[in-house]
Every structure is written in C-alpha cells, then in structure tokens.
C-alpha cells in the first residue's frame, strides 16, 4: 500500500496550530492521532528555535523567533 506524501506546512500560524494539536493529543494519550500530527510537524518548513529551544521561560524574549518558539528551515 502506498501513501501520499504529507503536505509541507509553510504557514507559521498553521504550524503553530499543528504543534498545539500534537501537544494536546500526546497529553490525552491519543497515540494514533499524535503519530499523524508528529509526521506533519516533522514535514513542515519550520524547526525549533536554536536560540530559545522553545523553552517557556526564554521564548517570550527571544529575538530569533520573535517569541514563537520556531524558525523557518
């Protein structure tokens, strides 16, 4: 069985929503949903910010990602 490639998310707001959905799925033990969302996050055109590492205590003041926690690839 072949699978279609996942779409590459290039919109930062959509990527943020994907990350939030992934976090919610993982926290509520929705493992199948989390696996699909993880693949979509991994395929996106963004990476974790190298300056703040998306840490809650450092992210708001981060000039590299402007407080988003991620940067374009």
URCORSUL-V260378 format. One record per run of one state. SS is the DSSP state (a for helix, b for strand, c for the rest). FROM is the first residue (numbers start at 1). LEN is the number of residues. If there is no record, write none. Layout:
ss:SS from:FROM len:LEN
ss:SS from:FROM len:LEN
This chain:
ss:c from:1 len:11
ss:a from:12 len:16
ss:c from:28 len:3
ss:a from:31 len:13
ss:c from:44 len:2
ss:b from:46 len:3
ss:c from:49 len:7
ss:a from:56 len:4
ss:c from:60 len:10
ss:b from:70 len:3
ss:c from:73 len:1
